[in-house]
């Protein structure tokens, strides 16, 4: 019974492990990244940032976008460290589009009017997507290291021109999970230590139960001592009717 409880608890601990969850997220990402096709001219990141207006440009017809977090399907973003995502653009319009920049911002998940942080504006030069073609553009951003860990909504847009008319398309509008830099490793270490201690404790309990069970069996199998009175009674019954028994009977009568 103790062994069954030990194995059951071990299975539960392994299923709840965050390590397994992270491995699963990474495997899902590899399948998702297949949809992105890289272009031959991705442009150069600019040092001087242009003013792209208030962001009220409309998307151009025939332009589709997709966003992928490479090897990070769980969208885990470390605060204060660089995070990379890929923006795929598919141009099915009538003219070549020129990519100008990629930008993003953070908002509270329950209300997008509650602004949290403006992220990097990344410019591109000589980056274009011809008609019936598709290209991939990298975007690297850094969330403030002072941001409280938790869930936030990331809104990312790509700004481009078609026939010298500015447009923009939202390539991502969803939740990301911000965690403290180095916090994931510490959580993993604590989990491994806790798991090891739990396994050792369960093994000790199981071994103690086995020892108790063995000691009970040993006590039951111990020999029972035979008293002298019982031995004498069995001896008299065995010698009854023999000459030795009669001589003992005569001696007892003479003593009387």
Buried (B, 14 or more C-beta within 10 A) or exposed (E): EBEEEBEEBBEEBEEEBEEEEBEEBBEEBEEBBEEBEEBEEBBEBBEEEEEBEEEEBEBBEBBEBBBBBBEBBBBBBBBBEEBEBBBBBBBEBEBBBBBBBBBBBBBBBEEEEEEBBEBBBBBBEEBBBEEEBBBBBBBEBBBEEEBEBEEBBBBBBBBBBBEEEBBBBEBBEEEBEBBBEEEBEEEBEEBEEEBEEEBEEBEEEBEEBEEEEEEEEEEEEEEEEEEEEEEEEEEEEEEEEEEEEEEEEEEEEEEE
